């Protein structure tokens, strides 16, 4: 769940995604900085732009912290992960990119059945939001598999969004609310999941944000593929 709608950045700390067109690369810069990124570049040593970058460092108390602003400490890592599902210029072929079939199958089926939501749609949203990484974080606060914002997590009764089962249950509950609000229209519901229900209501349809339009289209493709998988 991307909030606000123009931020399409998801930080993935646990680098377990399978090698594919959007696999993560580790770059060690000349100054010793370490960058993890799936942002393609003709210059592999290029630092990411600030809109793509999150800094990982330890604060004065020795606690690991994350920030979109370069920290004052000397020792930090750069972690950049651009959300391909929201990038209008993504070159990923969404009809052939590897699926994550079987992951969290029990949790997805339980949450989907409880809320009357198509499990293939749930899988598609998780794929688009976090690539099935339960440790995914966004610099704006979205957490876990379905990228729950703190306010949304509280709304759906999720105390710890980083617990996969709770995150899925909460995300599906919220998705079901969007489906109900928009009378079962999957495209409008997924647009609301990405850009917020207010934006969908305000524009009377899918908001004219390039990121949201790309997201809705790709979730639809992924849903079809998961349904037939």
Secondary structure, 3 states (H helix, E strand, C coil): CCCCCCCCECECCCCCCCCCCCCCEEEECCCCCEEEECCCCCCCCCCCCHHHEEEEEECCCCCEEEECCCCCCCCEEEEECECHHHCCCCCCCCCCCCCCCCCCHHHHHHHHHHHCCCHHHHHHHHHHHHCCCCCCECCCCCECCCCECHHHHHHCCCCCCCCHHHHHHHHHHHHHHHHHHCCCCHHHHHHHHHHCHHHHHHHCCCCCCHHHHHHHHHHHHHHHHHHHC
